[in-house]
Every structure is written in structure tokens, then in C-alpha cells.
Amino acid sequence: MVHVKEKGTTYERELVHMLWSKGFACIRCAGSGSIKYPTPDILAGNNIRKLGIECKSSASDTLYIPLDRVAALQEFCTTFGAEPWIAVRFSREPWYFMNIEDLKKTEKNFILNLTRAKSVGLLFEEVIK
């Protein structure tokens, strides 16, 4: 059985390879969320754009993103001058990229389901053009 953290790392690495293949310099920020400074999971850029990406994956059709992770992404991206994106990967689905405004906010989390991701999320190719 694959540990949840290991699965997340595998998906993050997959996205890093995809970004490099499309001409974006890219790093995976190991330890994001576990240090005192706001850090995205992935930082990518080319000579035109900079992207700060928080990655999430789920075996179910719904995922929960803690408010503090989204706040950290926003803070980092504002300071760094990058576009903030939430990249989500549901089982057997492609990557969907979400604007923070498209997530449903609750008292403790942002919630996103597969139906919503398919209706308002952007696919990888749409984000990188």
C-alpha cells in the first residue's frame, strides 16, 4: 500500500516533469507546509510567467484543502509575484488547475469535488499556454 505522503510526492514529481517538458523551469519545494515560511509545493516559471502551485490528490471525488495552506500559497505568490494555482488530481483523472476563487470555503477548509473541477478547472495544457 502506498503511503498518502508518498503518493502526493509522486504526483508532485509527475507535474514537475510535465512542466519541464513544456519549457517551464520548475522545482518541487520539499517540506512545503512543514516550515514556518509560506511555500508552495511547486514553483515554476518561464520568461513570461511564474506559477506557485499547491498540489492535492484524492482517491475519492471530494478533497479538502486546509485554509492555512491556501493562505500560505496566496502569501507566497503575492510576495514572489507568481500566479497562485491549486492543482488537483483525482483518481484516473487528469490534472485540474483551480483558481482559489473557484473553491468552496467552509469554516476550516476549502472543498472541491470532481464535478466542480471538471466544470471550472483548467486542464494542464490550458494553464501552460
Helices and strands as residue ranges (DSSP letters): H 4-21, E 25-28, E 42-45, E 50-58, E 62-66, H 67-80, E 83-90, E 95-98, G 100-102, E 104-105, E 109-113, H 114-120, E 122-123, H 124-128
